[in-house]
């Protein structure tokens, strides 16, 4: 097939259309080779910024593969991914979100069956979700479930488990980076949207970290950052609850926070937590004194 780098654009398009005509005539419109050439045509149109012309071609390829191969086949999955990316490129956000939800549904079905034959297809979906920043929230929940199931069924040393763990680790790094950056900007500007962004990413990171490193203290700093973001949103009670659940409320806030987070901690919250801890100590001391006198 002609490529734009080898031929002028108009000649390349003409050669492509001739090749497509021949394949359609000889093999039929639904043949895999014909569909593959249609994908090349859609790509060429996209590169020429003729997005409106490319979209129905991609949609037709997906629908045909869906009918012939079913939703779980790797070629149907790839067609769905291409369609979702193209719709986002066209700023058709609602349509793209619907297509991405279809992809998640396919992944859920594959995960439910959890057959070795489907693992390659599932890995492709995981890699796609992982590589699209706008899908990080949905991807975190989805891939975490996959990791838990793979570890239970196949064991920690199986390749599919290791792959899902690798992807989750990379997502954790992204979430930690985004959360820390958003919190830093929020503390400087007081921007509530930045606090909200930080809260979401810290919450996601805490969830992933607890599953990847259940017996490791490394997720403690994420919990502390999460509490800071909640404080910035005025949700002091929620911040208190997650710190207490992590066992951090038994210390003063100054002791609980590492140096990198101390400068972000709201003084009013530290005072609240410390006074609460002091009251609890006083109550315990009073109970002890009563018992001694008895």
C-alpha positions as CSV (number, residue, x, y, z in Angstrom):
1,X,0.0,0.0,0.0
2,X,1.2,3.5,-0.8
3,X,2.5,5.6,2.0
4,X,2.5,9.4,2.2
5,X,6.3,9.5,2.8
6,X,7.0,7.7,-0.5
7,X,4.4,9.3,-2.7
8,X,2.7,12.7,-3.0
9,X,-0.4,12.9,-0.9
10,X,-2.9,12.8,-3.8
11,X,-1.1,9.9,-5.4
12,X,-0.9,8.0,-2.2
13,X,-4.7,8.4,-1.6
14,X,-5.4,7.3,-5.2
15,X,-3.3,4.2,-4.9
16,X,-4.9,3.4,-1.6
17,X,-8.4,3.7,-3.0
18,X,-7.4,1.4,-5.9
19,X,-6.0,-1.2,-3.5
20,X,-9.2,-1.0,-1.4
21,X,-11.3,-1.4,-4.5
22,X,-9.4,-4.5,-5.6
23,X,-9.5,-6.1,-2.1
24,X,-13.2,-5.4,-1.8
25,X,-13.9,-6.9,-5.2
26,X,-11.8,-10.0,-4.7
27,X,-12.1,-10.6,-1.0
28,X,-15.3,-8.9,0.0
29,X,-16.1,-5.9,2.1
30,X,-16.0,-7.9,5.4
31,X,-12.7,-9.7,4.9
32,X,-10.1,-9.0,7.5
33,X,-7.6,-7.7,4.9
34,X,-10.2,-5.3,3.5
35,X,-11.0,-4.0,7.0
36,X,-7.3,-3.6,7.7
37,X,-6.9,-1.5,4.6
38,X,-9.9,0.6,5.7
39,X,-8.0,1.3,8.9
40,X,-5.1,2.6,6.8
41,X,-7.5,4.8,4.9
42,X,-8.9,6.2,8.2
43,X,-5.3,6.9,9.4
44,X,-4.4,8.7,6.2
45,X,-7.5,10.8,6.4
46,X,-6.8,11.6,10.1
47,X,-3.3,12.7,9.2
48,X,-4.8,15.0,6.6
49,X,-7.0,16.4,9.4
50,X,-10.1,15.1,7.6
51,X,-11.5,13.7,10.9
52,X,-15.2,13.8,9.8
53,X,-14.4,11.5,6.9
54,X,-12.4,9.1,9.0
55,X,-14.9,8.6,11.8
56,X,-17.5,6.6,9.9
57,X,-14.8,4.3,8.5
58,X,-13.5,3.5,11.9
59,X,-17.1,3.0,13.2
60,X,-17.8,0.6,10.3
61,X,-14.6,-1.4,10.9
62,X,-15.5,-1.8,14.6
63,X,-19.1,-2.8,13.9
64,X,-18.1,-5.3,11.2
65,X,-15.4,-6.9,13.5
66,X,-17.9,-7.0,16.3
67,X,-20.4,-8.9,14.2
68,X,-17.8,-11.3,12.8
69,X,-15.5,-11.8,15.7
70,X,-17.4,-10.8,18.8
71,X,-16.5,-8.1,21.4
72,X,-13.7,-10.0,23.1
73,X,-11.6,-10.6,20.1
74,X,-8.3,-8.7,20.0
75,X,-9.2,-7.0,16.6
76,X,-12.5,-5.8,17.9
77,X,-10.8,-4.4,21.0
78,X,-8.2,-2.6,18.9
79,X,-10.9,-1.1,16.7
80,X,-12.8,0.1,19.8
81,X,-9.6,1.8,21.1
82,X,-9.0,3.5,17.8
83,X,-12.6,4.7,17.7
84,X,-12.4,6.1,21.2
85,X,-9.2,8.0,20.5
86,X,-10.6,9.4,17.3
87,X,-13.7,10.6,19.0
88,X,-11.6,12.4,21.6
89,X,-9.5,14.0,18.9
90,X,-12.8,15.3,17.4
91,X,-13.8,16.6,20.8
92,X,-16.8,14.4,20.9
93,X,-16.4,13.9,24.6
94,X,-19.7,12.2,25.3
95,X,-19.3,9.7,22.4
96,X,-15.7,9.0,23.4
97,X,-16.7,8.4,27.0
98,X,-19.4,5.9,25.9
99,X,-16.9,4.1,23.7
100,X,-14.4,3.9,26.6
101,X,-17.1,2.5,28.8
102,X,-17.7,-0.2,26.2
103,X,-14.0,-1.0,26.4
104,X,-14.3,-1.2,30.2
105,X,-17.3,-3.5,29.9
106,X,-15.3,-5.8,27.6
107,X,-12.4,-5.8,30.1
108,X,-14.9,-6.7,32.9
109,X,-16.2,-9.7,31.0
110,X,-12.6,-10.9,30.3
111,X,-11.8,-10.5,33.9
112,X,-14.9,-12.3,35.0
113,X,-14.0,-15.4,32.9
114,X,-10.3,-15.0,33.7
115,X,-9.1,-17.5,31.2
116,X,-5.5,-17.8,30.1
117,X,-6.5,-17.5,26.5
118,X,-8.0,-14.0,27.2
119,X,-5.1,-12.6,29.1
120,X,-3.3,-11.1,26.2
121,X,-6.4,-9.2,25.2
122,X,-6.9,-8.1,28.8
123,X,-3.3,-6.9,29.0
124,X,-3.9,-4.7,25.9
125,X,-6.9,-3.1,27.6
126,X,-4.9,-2.5,30.8
127,X,-2.0,-0.9,28.8
128,X,-4.5,1.3,27.0
129,X,-6.3,2.5,30.2
130,X,-2.9,3.1,31.8
131,X,-1.6,5.2,29.0
132,X,-4.6,7.6,28.8
133,X,-4.4,10.2,31.6
134,X,-8.1,11.1,31.4
135,X,-9.0,7.5,32.3
136,X,-6.7,7.2,35.4
137,X,-9.6,7.2,37.9
138,X,-11.5,4.5,36.2
139,X,-8.3,2.6,35.4
140,X,-7.1,2.6,39.0
141,X,-10.3,0.8,40.2
142,X,-10.4,-1.5,37.3
143,X,-6.7,-2.6,37.3
144,X,-6.7,-2.9,41.1
145,X,-9.5,-5.4,40.9
146,X,-7.6,-7.3,38.2
147,X,-4.5,-7.4,40.3
148,X,-6.3,-8.8,43.3
149,X,-8.0,-11.5,41.2
150,X,-4.8,-12.4,39.3
151,X,-2.9,-12.7,42.6
152,X,-5.6,-15.0,44.0
153,X,-6.0,-17.2,41.0
154,X,-2.6,-17.3,39.4
155,X,-0.3,-16.4,42.2
156,X,2.1,-13.5,42.7
157,X,4.8,-14.9,40.4
158,X,2.6,-15.4,37.4
159,X,3.4,-13.0,34.5
160,X,-0.1,-11.6,34.3
161,X,0.0,-10.7,38.0
162,X,3.4,-9.2,37.6
163,X,2.3,-7.1,34.7
164,X,-0.8,-5.8,36.5
165,X,1.4,-5.0,39.5
166,X,3.9,-3.1,37.2
167,X,1.1,-1.1,35.7
168,X,-0.3,-0.3,39.1
169,X,3.1,0.8,40.3
170,X,3.5,3.2,37.4
171,X,0.0,4.5,38.1
172,X,0.8,5.0,41.7
173,X,3.9,7.1,40.8
174,X,1.7,9.3,38.5
175,X,-1.0,9.7,41.1
176,X,1.5,10.6,43.8
177,X,3.2,13.1,41.5
178,X,-0.1,14.7,40.5
179,X,-1.4,14.8,44.1
180,X,1.7,16.3,45.5
181,X,1.9,19.0,42.8
182,X,-1.7,19.9,43.1
183,X,-1.5,20.2,46.9
184,X,1.6,22.4,46.7
185,X,-0.1,24.7,44.2
186,X,-3.3,24.7,46.4
187,X,-1.3,25.7,49.5
188,X,0.2,28.6,47.6
189,X,-2.9,29.9,45.9
190,X,-5.7,28.6,48.1
191,X,-7.4,27.2,45.0
192,X,-10.2,24.8,46.0
193,X,-10.1,23.0,42.6
194,X,-6.4,22.2,43.2
195,X,-7.3,20.9,46.7
196,X,-10.0,18.8,45.1
197,X,-7.6,17.4,42.5
198,X,-5.1,16.6,45.3
199,X,-7.8,14.9,47.4
200,X,-8.8,12.7,44.4
201,X,-5.3,11.6,43.5
202,X,-4.2,11.1,47.1
203,X,-7.2,8.9,47.7
204,X,-6.5,6.8,44.5
205,X,-2.8,6.5,45.5
206,X,-3.7,5.4,49.0
207,X,-5.9,2.7,47.6
208,X,-3.3,1.4,45.2
209,X,-0.5,1.6,47.7
210,X,-2.4,-0.4,50.3
211,X,-2.9,-3.2,47.9
212,X,0.6,-3.3,46.5
213,X,2.3,-2.8,49.8
214,X,-0.1,-3.9,52.5
215,X,2.6,-4.4,55.2
216,X,4.7,-1.4,54.2
217,X,4.6,2.0,55.9
218,X,5.2,3.9,52.6
219,X,1.5,4.7,52.1
220,X,1.5,6.6,55.4
221,X,2.8,9.7,53.7
222,X,0.0,9.4,51.1
223,X,-2.6,9.3,53.9
224,X,-1.0,12.4,55.4
225,X,-1.2,14.2,52.1
226,X,-4.8,13.1,51.7
227,X,-5.6,14.6,55.1
228,X,-4.0,17.8,54.1
229,X,-6.1,18.1,51.0
230,X,-9.2,17.4,53.0
231,X,-8.3,20.1,55.4
232,X,-7.9,22.5,52.5
233,X,-11.5,21.7,51.5
234,X,-12.7,22.4,55.0
235,X,-13.4,18.7,55.7
236,X,-11.5,18.6,59.0
237,X,-13.5,15.7,60.5
238,X,-12.8,13.5,57.4
239,X,-9.1,14.3,57.8
240,X,-9.2,13.4,61.4
241,X,-11.0,10.1,60.7
242,X,-8.5,8.9,58.1
243,X,-5.5,9.9,60.3
244,X,-7.0,8.1,63.3
245,X,-7.7,5.0,61.2
246,X,-4.0,5.0,60.2
247,X,-3.0,5.3,63.8
248,X,-1.5,8.8,63.2
249,X,-3.8,10.6,65.6
250,X,-2.0,9.1,68.6
251,X,0.9,11.4,67.9
252,X,0.9,15.2,67.6
253,X,0.5,16.4,64.1
254,X,4.0,17.7,64.2
255,X,5.3,14.2,65.0
256,X,3.0,12.4,62.5
257,X,3.9,14.5,59.5
258,X,7.2,14.0,57.7
259,X,9.2,17.2,57.0
260,X,8.0,17.3,53.3
261,X,4.4,17.6,54.5
262,X,4.8,19.7,57.7
263,X,4.8,22.9,55.7
264,X,1.5,22.0,54.1
265,X,-0.4,21.0,57.3
266,X,-3.1,23.5,58.4
267,X,-2.2,24.8,61.9
268,X,-5.9,24.8,62.9
269,X,-6.2,21.1,62.1
270,X,-3.0,20.3,63.9
271,X,-4.3,22.2,66.9
272,X,-7.6,20.3,66.7
273,X,-6.0,16.9,66.5
274,X,-3.5,17.6,69.2
275,X,-6.1,18.9,71.6
276,X,-8.3,15.9,70.9
277,X,-5.3,13.6,71.6
278,X,-4.6,15.5,74.8
279,X,-8.2,15.1,76.0
280,X,-8.1,11.4,75.4
281,X,-4.9,11.2,77.4
282,X,-6.6,13.1,80.3
283,X,-9.6,10.8,80.2
284,X,-7.3,7.7,80.3
285,X,-5.4,9.2,83.2
286,X,-8.6,9.9,85.1
287,X,-9.9,6.4,84.6
288,X,-6.5,5.0,85.9
289,X,-6.7,7.2,89.0
290,X,-10.2,6.1,89.8
291,X,-9.2,2.4,89.5
292,X,-6.2,3.0,91.8
293,X,-8.4,4.6,94.5
294,X,-10.8,1.8,94.2
